[in-house]
Amino acid sequence: MGLSRAGSAERKKTVALAASVMLGALALAIDYTMKFTGAKDIISTPWRLAFPQLAFLKFDLDGIPLFCAMSFFGLTAGGIASAILGLGIFARAPHLFGLVGGSMKALAEFSTSAGAYMGLRARRTGPSWASCILSALLARVLVMIGANMLVLPLVYQVPVGVALGLLPLIAFFNVIQGSITAILGLSVAQAVAKRAYHVLPEDAPLLAALGRPPA
């Protein structure tokens, strides 16, 4: 009995790890595709025109598979998938700015998933998707405000006063990008859970929040 349980636990870990890697690779494929087809530039045009001083911030769909990794297999899975995305971005630009860019992207998406995870785990009487999304946005904005206050002066040599002045716009960007990740990620995760809940682990955070298999 003990050996059987141990074997089952190891299989669950292996499946979670494999799925994390696959979802991280999917996020990276989305990132590369959107970059090299120009899709990032197209959907970010209104932002670039409105705030040219922050034109380097671009919208994408990378976070959706990472959100699903967290929803199906837990926060560790979300972290692994986010790290794969960050490393893939760094591999595309193997220098200091590429490392910073990949790390900041991974941190932004992981903080979004972490906030959503806390929102899912906090519910005991059934899911509140609004509170889940709000938790995701709050975590992302707070984490990225702190990260940018370190990176902008230390790496990009932006004066602290200028960096402070940019924080409201950076927070606004992260609210928009975080909403894309959380709302679309939750929609995709719910669709998968509704149609294929039997292939997900019983302790999947999304299923735990639902309290039962989706109808």
N, C-alpha and C positions, 0 to 999 in steps of 0.2 A: 504493500500500500504506500509506504513512504517513498520507495523508489519510483513508483508510478506517479506520485504527486511531484516528485523532483523532476522527473522526465517531462511531465506536462508543463511545469514552470519554465524549464529550459526551452521547450518548444515555443512557448508564448514569447519569451525574450527574443528568440531567434526570429520569429515572425515579425515582432515589433521592430527589431533592428533592420531587417530586410525591407519592410514597408517604409521605414524612416528614410533609408537610403534612396529608395525608389521615388518617394515623394520629394525629397530634396533634389534629386536629379531632374524631376519634372519641373520643379520651380526654376532650376538653372536653365533648362531648355526653354522655358517661357521667357526668361530674362534675355537670353541670347537671341531668340527669335524676334522679340519686340525691339531689341536694340538694332539689330542688323537689317530689319525690314523698315525701320524708321517709325514703328508704331508708337514708341515712347515719345518721340518728338512730336508726333501728330496730336496725341491726346494731351500732351503737356503744353501745347501752343498757347491756350488762353492764360495759363499760369505764367509762362515766360513773358508774354506781352504785358501782363498786369504787374509782374514783379521781376523785372529784368535783373535785379541785383541777386536774385535767388534762382536764376535760370538753370543752374546745375541740378536743382531738385526736379525729378521727373516722376510721373505716375506710371504704375505698371500693375500687372496681375500676379507678380511673383509670390505674394503672400498666401494665395488661396491654397495651394498644396501644403504649405507649412501649417496653416490653420487646420487643415484636415488631419495632418499627422498628429497634432495635439488632440484633436477631437476624438480620434479613433484609438490612439495608443498612449496618450499621456504627455506630460510636459517634457520628459526626457526625449521622447521621439520628436517633439517639436523643436527641441534644442539641437538635436543631431541634424535634422533636415535644414534648419536655419544655418548651421555651421557649414554644411555642404554648399549652400547657396553662396555664403560669404567667401568661401575658398574658391569657388568657381569664378566669382567676379574678380577676385585677386589674381587668379591665373590668367585672366584676360588682360590685365594691366599689372604686371609683376614689378611694381615699384611702390614707394611709400604712399602715394595718393591712392593707388589701387588697393593697397592693404587697408587704408583708412576707409575708403569707399565700401569695400566688401564687408568690413567689420561693422560699419555703421548700418548698412542695409540688413545684415544678419541680426544686429541688436534691435533695430526697429521692428522687424517682423517677429522676432522672438518675444519682445516685450508685449506686442499685441496679443500673441497667443497666450502668454503668461497671464495677462489681465483677463482674457476671456476664460482661461482655465479656472482662475479664482472665482469668476462669476458663475461658472457652471458648478463648481464644488460648493459654493456658498448656498445654493438653493436646496432646500430640504422639502419643500412642498410642491415642487414642480418647476419647470424651467420658466425663466423670464428672459426672453431673448433681448429685450431692451436693456436690462441690467447687465447682461453678458457683454453686449456691444459697448455699453458705456464704460464698463470696467476695462475692456480692451483699449478703448481710446484714451482713458485716463492714464493707464500704465504706459502706453506708448508716448504720450505727450510729455509726461514727467521724466521718463528715462531719456528721451531724446533732447529735452531741454538741458539736462545735466551733461549729456554726452557732447552736445554742441558747444557748451560753455568750456569744455576742455579742449575739444578738437580745433575750433575756430582760432583761438589765440595761439595755441601751442604748435599746431601743424600748418595752418594757413596764414599765420601771422596777422590775423584780424585783431585790431585793438579791442580791448575788453568792452569799452563803451559802445563801439559799433556792434559787437556781438550781442550785447544786451538789447540794443535797439532792433536787432533782427529776430529776437526770440518770439515775439508775437506772430510774425509771419511764418516762422519755422513751426510753431505750434499749430497754426492754421493749416499748413501743408500736411502735417502729420494727422490732423483730424480728418482731412479729406482722404489721404492715402490709407489711414487706419480704417476708415469706414468702408472703403473698397475691399480691403482684406477681410474685415470682420463680417460684413453683410454678405458678400459673395461667398466667402469661405463657409459661413454658417449655412447658407442656402445649399451649397454643394454637399456639405457634410450631412445635412438633414435628408437630402435626396438619396444619398448613398445608404444612410441608416434605414430609410424607409423601404428601400428596395432590396437591400442585401445585409440586413442587420445580423443575419445568421453567420456571416463570415467575419464579423467584428468580435473582438474579445468582450466577454461579459462585463468587464469592468471599464469599458471605454468611457471616458468622461462624458461624451455626448449621451450615451445610453443611460449612464448613471443619473444624469440630469433629467432625462425623460422619465426614469423610474420604471420603464417597461419598454418592450419593443414597440417602435412606431406603428401606428395602425395603417 
